[in-house]
Amino acid sequence: MNGTATAAARSTPGGCTPITAGEVGCGDVLAYDGREVEVTARPRPGSYWFGAERAEGVAIDWRGGSASGVMFRRGAETLYRVRKADPA
């Protein structure tokens, strides 16, 4: 787990569900970097750079308040879901 994910885990509010990055879905709300962020698109599996190593992972688009971005995580990496997306 990288430093950002470690910090989020330490500040994760009670009631969060640990899931793997491969289980994240569009509309899920995650604890990330000390705040709650919403996943804004279907996560994209692929081959990404993690430091000096290229490996299989997932690109996850997110938005939280006025901030947004893309986080790249290995599929088995643990994230913390605050709320699962509402079924359509």
Phi, psi and omega in degrees: 000138181276175184300320181295314180294323178297316179297320179295320180297320180294328183258013181293127178291156178301154178090358177283152179252122175288130178223164174275157179302329178292346180265354183292139178234160177300133180093347176297150174250125183245152168275123184213123176055041176079012179216174176262133178231148179259136175284123190259354179209163178296126179304143185250108176289149179177189178257119186231162176275129174238095187066232181270004186243135174264130184210166176290139181197198183223134172263126184237113177281138182218160175217137177213109184065232179266001179261150175207165179177190177233128174254140178251123182225147171293147185302329182269358182292142182277130171238171184238114181270125176278316182212137175280149179302144175292136178295143182281000000 
